[in-house]
């Protein structure tokens, strides 16, 4: 007897989840609530046959569930949280959420996200954590400047945390409370420096022999750190059919509203990878010499404003990133060199 293809919708929460199994025709076979446990999830998936189609939302802590589904022989589908129109339902509960997910999947109407493989998810974890530590370190340094300002201390050097700056911090006279805070912050900054250096050593093997990682560093403004962000967040660039699709995924394209003959374009969508948008804009800001991207930034900025010019240049830069990751080289930059 031929096995009926089953579809499984999982409404995943932090501690518990609701699982709904349905047939291709929409007949509900089972609805259960389980505690989040790999064994419990595997047990329920076993009831769906050998190769079920399983849908879960890209929500808090979905990694473990996706790994269990793949280990059980299921095909993982990741619902995009913003890409599916749930409508204005009068009743919203976990069972309805799981049912709607499985119906979107079986009817082919699912706005689906990309399931990054485990090694890439590990790289993203390290890159994102490094970014958080850098942010915390910057905040700690800003606090030191603020404390010195309260005591009327003039900082003559450019880098307060360089050799001359450290000497100033060692010698400056501060009231007890301010001295305690500054020394505590200096200890934290030293700790952040150590942990950031450790993370950089950990991520280095991921990029060994990566032609795309090396190629995009030829783009003015893109160094090893921003290149690592692009590689980790974009992942398999071949899933994008063009540079425009990559820019759209990164949220760097304008919103588009069309009705009959009326078309209205608004601000960029900002729906996608926040880190990729940040990295692209940061790379534009780092450009000091006369480059085509800087010229584009200035040209659009003079006409539409600095911020719009910066975003337009970031979109142009992301186009170069696309071709660098796809081809392992950026031909227009190679010709210019």
C-alpha positions as CSV (number, residue, x, y, z in Angstrom):
1,X,0.0,0.0,0.0
2,X,1.4,3.4,-1.0
3,X,2.1,5.7,1.9
4,X,0.1,8.9,2.0
5,X,2.3,12.0,2.1
6,X,1.9,13.8,5.4
7,X,2.5,17.4,6.3
8,X,3.4,18.5,9.8
9,X,3.0,22.0,11.2
10,X,4.9,23.0,14.4
11,X,4.0,26.0,16.5
12,X,7.3,26.2,18.4
13,X,7.6,28.0,21.7
14,X,10.3,28.2,24.3
15,X,9.1,25.4,26.5
16,X,6.2,23.7,24.7
17,X,5.0,23.2,21.1
18,X,1.9,22.2,19.3
19,X,2.1,19.8,16.4
20,X,-0.6,19.3,13.7
21,X,-0.4,16.5,11.1
22,X,-2.5,16.7,8.0
23,X,-2.8,14.9,4.6
24,X,-2.4,16.5,1.2
25,X,-6.2,16.9,1.1
26,X,-6.3,18.8,4.4
27,X,-7.6,16.0,6.6
28,X,-6.3,16.4,10.2
29,X,-4.7,13.2,11.5
30,X,-3.5,14.4,14.9
31,X,-3.0,17.4,17.1
32,X,-0.7,17.1,20.1
33,X,1.1,19.4,22.5
34,X,4.6,18.4,23.7
35,X,7.3,19.6,25.9
36,X,10.3,20.8,23.9
37,X,12.5,17.7,24.0
38,X,14.3,16.1,21.0
39,X,13.0,12.6,21.9
40,X,9.4,13.8,22.2
41,X,9.6,15.6,18.9
42,X,11.2,12.6,17.2
43,X,8.4,10.3,18.5
44,X,5.7,12.5,17.0
45,X,7.5,12.8,13.7
46,X,7.8,9.1,13.5
47,X,4.0,8.9,13.2
48,X,4.1,11.0,10.0
49,X,6.0,8.3,8.0
50,X,9.4,8.2,6.4
51,X,9.7,11.6,4.7
52,X,7.2,14.1,6.0
53,X,7.1,17.7,4.9
54,X,7.6,19.7,8.2
55,X,7.0,23.4,8.6
56,X,8.1,25.6,11.6
57,X,8.4,29.3,12.0
58,X,11.8,31.0,12.1
59,X,11.3,31.9,15.8
60,X,13.2,31.7,19.1
61,X,15.4,28.7,19.2
62,X,14.4,26.8,16.1
63,X,17.9,25.3,15.4
64,X,17.5,22.2,17.6
65,X,14.0,21.4,16.1
66,X,15.3,21.7,12.5
67,X,18.2,19.3,13.3
68,X,15.8,16.8,14.9
69,X,13.5,16.9,11.8
70,X,16.4,16.3,9.4
71,X,17.7,13.5,11.5
72,X,14.3,11.9,11.4
73,X,14.2,12.0,7.6
74,X,11.8,14.9,7.3
75,X,12.1,17.9,4.9
76,X,12.5,21.2,6.9
77,X,10.6,24.2,5.7
78,X,11.2,27.5,7.5
79,X,8.3,30.0,7.5
80,X,9.4,33.6,7.2
81,X,7.8,35.5,10.1
82,X,7.1,38.6,8.0
83,X,6.4,36.9,4.7
84,X,3.1,35.2,5.5
85,X,-0.1,37.0,5.7
86,X,-2.0,35.6,8.6
87,X,-5.0,37.8,8.1
88,X,-7.3,39.2,10.8
89,X,-8.3,36.1,12.7
90,X,-11.0,36.3,15.4
91,X,-9.4,33.4,17.2
92,X,-5.6,33.1,17.6
93,X,-4.1,30.1,19.5
94,X,-1.3,27.7,19.2
95,X,-3.4,25.0,17.4
96,X,-4.6,27.5,14.8
97,X,-1.1,28.8,14.3
98,X,0.2,25.3,13.6
99,X,-2.7,24.5,11.3
100,X,-2.2,27.7,9.3
101,X,1.5,26.8,8.9
102,X,0.8,23.3,7.6
103,X,-2.0,24.6,5.2
104,X,0.3,27.2,3.7
105,X,2.9,24.5,3.1
106,X,0.6,21.9,1.6
107,X,-1.1,24.5,-0.7
108,X,2.2,25.9,-1.9
109,X,1.6,29.4,-0.6
110,X,4.4,29.5,1.9
111,X,6.8,32.4,2.1
112,X,9.8,30.3,3.0
113,X,13.1,31.2,4.6
114,X,16.5,29.5,4.0
115,X,17.6,26.8,6.5
116,X,21.3,27.5,7.0
117,X,23.4,24.3,7.5
118,X,24.8,23.7,11.0
119,X,28.4,24.8,10.2
120,X,27.2,28.1,8.9
121,X,24.9,28.6,11.9
122,X,28.0,28.1,14.1
123,X,30.0,30.7,12.2
124,X,27.1,33.1,12.4
125,X,26.9,32.6,16.2
126,X,30.6,33.5,16.6
127,X,30.4,36.5,14.2
128,X,27.3,37.9,15.9
129,X,28.7,37.3,19.3
130,X,31.9,39.2,18.3
131,X,29.7,42.1,17.2
132,X,27.9,42.2,20.5
133,X,31.2,42.3,22.4
134,X,32.5,45.1,20.2
135,X,29.4,47.0,20.9
136,X,29.8,46.5,24.7
137,X,33.5,47.5,24.5
138,X,32.5,50.7,22.6
139,X,29.9,51.5,25.2
140,X,32.5,51.0,28.0
141,X,35.0,53.3,26.3
142,X,32.3,55.9,25.9
143,X,31.6,55.7,29.6
144,X,35.2,56.4,30.4
145,X,35.1,59.5,28.3
146,X,31.9,60.6,30.1
147,X,33.4,60.1,33.6
148,X,36.5,62.2,32.6
149,X,34.3,64.9,31.3
150,X,32.5,65.1,34.6
151,X,35.8,65.7,36.4
152,X,36.8,68.3,33.8
153,X,39.7,66.2,32.4
154,X,40.9,67.2,28.9
155,X,41.7,64.3,26.6
156,X,44.3,65.7,24.2
157,X,45.1,62.5,22.4
158,X,43.0,60.9,19.6
159,X,42.9,57.5,21.2
160,X,42.3,57.5,24.9
161,X,43.0,53.8,25.0
162,X,46.4,53.9,23.2
163,X,49.8,54.1,24.9
164,X,49.5,57.9,25.8
165,X,45.9,57.6,26.7
166,X,46.6,54.7,29.1
167,X,49.3,56.7,30.7
168,X,46.8,59.6,31.2
169,X,44.3,57.2,32.9
170,X,47.0,55.9,35.2
171,X,48.1,59.3,36.3
172,X,44.9,61.4,36.3
173,X,43.5,62.4,39.7
174,X,39.9,61.5,40.2
175,X,37.5,61.4,43.1
176,X,37.1,58.0,44.7
177,X,33.7,57.1,43.0
178,X,35.0,58.2,39.6
179,X,38.3,56.3,40.0
180,X,36.4,53.1,40.9
181,X,34.2,53.4,37.9
182,X,37.1,54.1,35.5
183,X,39.2,51.3,36.8
184,X,36.2,48.9,36.6
185,X,35.6,49.9,33.0
186,X,39.2,49.5,32.1
187,X,39.1,46.0,33.4
188,X,36.0,45.3,31.3
189,X,37.6,46.7,28.2
190,X,40.7,44.5,28.7
191,X,38.4,41.5,29.1
192,X,36.5,42.4,25.9
193,X,39.8,42.8,24.0
194,X,40.8,39.3,25.1
195,X,37.5,37.7,24.2
196,X,37.3,39.4,20.8
197,X,40.8,38.2,20.0
198,X,39.8,34.7,21.0
199,X,36.8,34.8,18.7
200,X,38.9,36.0,15.8
201,X,41.1,33.0,16.2
202,X,38.1,30.7,16.3
203,X,36.5,32.0,13.1
204,X,39.8,32.1,11.1
205,X,39.6,28.4,10.0
206,X,36.1,28.9,8.6
207,X,37.5,31.2,5.9
208,X,40.6,29.2,5.0
209,X,40.6,28.8,1.2
210,X,37.3,30.8,0.8
211,X,37.8,32.6,-2.5
212,X,34.7,34.7,-2.0
213,X,35.9,36.0,1.4
214,X,39.2,37.0,-0.2
215,X,37.6,38.5,-3.3
216,X,35.2,40.9,-1.5
217,X,38.1,42.4,0.5
218,X,39.2,44.0,-2.8
219,X,36.1,46.3,-2.5
220,X,37.2,49.6,-0.9
221,X,36.0,49.9,2.6
222,X,35.6,46.1,3.1
223,X,38.2,44.6,5.4
224,X,38.4,41.1,7.1
225,X,35.7,42.0,9.7
226,X,33.1,43.2,7.3
227,X,33.9,40.4,4.8
228,X,33.3,37.9,7.6
229,X,29.9,39.4,8.3
230,X,29.0,39.2,4.6
231,X,30.1,35.6,4.2
232,X,28.4,34.4,7.5
233,X,25.1,36.2,7.0
234,X,24.6,35.7,3.3
235,X,25.7,32.0,3.3
236,X,25.2,30.2,-0.1
237,X,25.0,33.2,-2.5
238,X,23.8,30.9,-5.3
239,X,20.3,30.9,-3.7
240,X,19.9,34.4,-5.0
241,X,19.3,34.6,-8.8
242,X,20.8,38.1,-9.1
243,X,22.4,40.9,-7.1
244,X,18.9,42.6,-7.0
245,X,17.5,39.6,-5.2
246,X,20.3,39.8,-2.6
247,X,19.7,43.5,-2.1
248,X,16.0,42.8,-1.6
249,X,16.7,40.1,0.9
250,X,19.0,42.4,2.8
251,X,16.2,45.0,3.0
252,X,18.0,47.6,0.9
253,X,15.3,48.0,-1.7
254,X,12.3,50.5,-1.4
255,X,8.8,49.4,-0.6
256,X,6.6,49.1,-3.6
257,X,2.8,49.7,-3.6
258,X,1.0,49.4,-6.9
259,X,-2.8,49.7,-7.6
260,X,-4.1,50.0,-11.2
261,X,-1.8,52.6,-12.8
262,X,-0.6,54.1,-9.5
263,X,2.8,53.1,-8.3
264,X,4.3,54.4,-5.0
265,X,7.7,53.7,-3.7
266,X,8.7,54.4,-0.2
267,X,11.7,54.0,2.2
268,X,13.7,50.8,2.1
269,X,12.0,47.8,3.6
270,X,14.6,47.0,6.3
271,X,13.2,43.4,6.2
272,X,16.1,41.0,6.1
273,X,19.6,40.7,7.6
274,X,20.2,43.8,9.8
275,X,23.9,42.9,10.0
276,X,24.3,42.8,6.2
277,X,22.7,46.2,5.9
278,X,24.9,47.5,8.6
279,X,28.0,46.1,7.0
280,X,27.2,47.5,3.6
281,X,26.5,51.0,5.0
282,X,29.7,50.8,7.2
283,X,31.8,49.9,4.2
284,X,30.5,52.9,2.3
285,X,31.3,55.1,5.3
286,X,34.9,53.8,5.4
287,X,35.6,54.9,1.8
288,X,38.0,57.9,1.8
289,X,39.5,57.8,-1.7
290,X,37.8,58.6,-5.0
291,X,36.0,55.4,-5.9
292,X,32.9,54.7,-8.1
293,X,30.8,53.9,-5.0
294,X,31.9,57.0,-3.2
295,X,31.1,59.1,-6.3
296,X,27.6,57.4,-6.5
297,X,27.2,58.2,-2.8
298,X,28.0,61.9,-3.4
299,X,25.9,62.2,-6.6
300,X,22.8,60.7,-5.2
301,X,23.3,62.5,-1.9
302,X,23.5,65.9,-3.6
303,X,20.2,65.2,-5.3
304,X,18.2,63.2,-2.6
305,X,20.0,63.8,0.7
306,X,23.0,62.2,2.4
307,X,21.2,59.3,4.0
308,X,19.5,58.2,0.8
309,X,22.8,58.6,-1.0
310,X,24.5,56.4,1.6
311,X,21.9,53.7,1.2
312,X,22.0,53.8,-2.6
313,X,25.8,53.4,-2.4
314,X,25.4,50.5,0.0
315,X,23.1,48.8,-2.5
316,X,25.7,49.3,-5.2
317,X,28.4,47.9,-2.9
318,X,26.3,44.8,-2.2
319,X,26.1,44.2,-5.9
320,X,29.9,43.8,-5.9
321,X,29.7,41.6,-2.8
322,X,27.3,39.3,-4.8
323,X,29.6,38.9,-7.7
324,X,32.6,38.4,-5.5
325,X,31.0,35.6,-3.5
326,X,29.5,34.0,-6.6
327,X,32.6,34.1,-8.9
328,X,35.5,34.3,-6.4
329,X,36.6,37.5,-8.1
330,X,35.2,40.9,-8.9
331,X,36.1,41.5,-12.6
332,X,35.4,45.3,-12.7
333,X,37.8,45.8,-9.8
334,X,40.4,43.5,-11.4
335,X,40.3,45.5,-14.6
336,X,40.6,48.8,-12.7
337,X,43.6,47.5,-11.0
